[in-house]
Every structure is written in C-alpha cells, then in structure tokens.
C-alpha cells in the first residue's frame, strides 16, 4: 500500500501539471484570436479610410474646379448687370430692382466660389 500512495501522488502531480499547461495554452490561443480579430478590424478600417481619402481628393479637385467656374460665372453675371445698369442710366431710365438683385447675387456667387477654392488649399 505504501507503493500506491507515492504512485497516486505522482499521477496526481502529472495530471495537475498537464492541466496547468493546457490552461496556459488555452489562454495563449485566446490571446492569438484577439490579435487576429484586432488585425482584421485594423485592416478593414484602413481599407475604408483609404477609400474615403481617395474620394475626398477627387471631390476636392471637383470643389476647386466648380469654385473657379462659379467665380467666373458670378463675375460675368455682375458684368452683364452693371452693363445693363449703365445703359439704362444713359437712357435716363430708372434701374429696376431686379438688376440690383442680380448684382447682389453675382457678388454672392463669386464669394461662394472663392470660398470653395480657398477650402481646397
């Protein structure tokens, strides 16, 4: 019987030591899964970020282009309205309120265009 006690103790020690090692390996595997999961999230976010950045730069070019166009158009609208106002003044005709409205709108268009171009810098 004395032989059984040391043998049982040895088996118990072996069983316990393996159990600890398995738990340790299980924790390591869980840590690896967390790393893989986080890596996947980082890659997905990077992909989205690069896509958004690409779209942003394309839109930035469009913003600048349309801003320049709107400035030009606003300037042309103001020139036409001022020319009409001058012609009416030469004829001695009172300038309709609409002409002044067009001048104000032209100034707003030009300012909006300038602002858009400024934002692209």
Secondary structure, DSSP 8 states (H G I E B T S, - for coil): -HHHHHHHHHHHHHHHHHHHHHHHHHHHHHHHHHHHHHHHHHHHHHHHHHHHHHHHHHHHHHHHHHHHHHHHHHHHHHHHHHHHHHHHHHHT----HHHHHHHHHHHHHHHHHHHHHHHT-
